[in-house]
Amino acid sequence: MSRSAVAPEQDADLVTGTRGRPVLLRWHARTYRVTDLPTPLEDALAPALTHPLPVHGWRFQGTCAHDGESLVFDVIAFDGGWHVLKTYA
């Protein structure tokens, strides 16, 4: 597994596997294990776009290791770190 560097302005720590896909997300003092097959945001949003996305990101379901809460996350790489763009319950 590789781990992204945590910059002070970064709001999420994304851990990726050997293929670069997310496997773990630390966000708001909680740890979420990726519990589905992550989709590149570029693929997930392609039907609604007329131009390529200018960012790199992922959409995936994460389940909290602390209480079992599951959310779908949209995360993007921005300014040297990872940021949670949106969550879905």
C-alpha positions, 0 to 999 in steps of 0.5 A: 500500500502507498500513502499520500503525504498529509499536507496541513491544508489537506482534509483527507488522508487517502491510502491506496493499494498497488493499483492506485485505487483507494483502500482506506480514507481517514477523514474528520478523525474517522477511518473508512474502509473502502467497501466497493470497487472505486470508480475514477470520478472522470468515468462516473461523471462522464455522461454529464460532461461535455469536456474532460474533468480538469481534476483527478478523483475517485467515487467509492463507498466507505464504511467507518471502522468505528461505528459501521456508518457507510457513506459514498465519497467523492474525493479529488486530488488538489494542491498536493493533497486529497479533499472530500468533495461530497458525501452521500448517505 
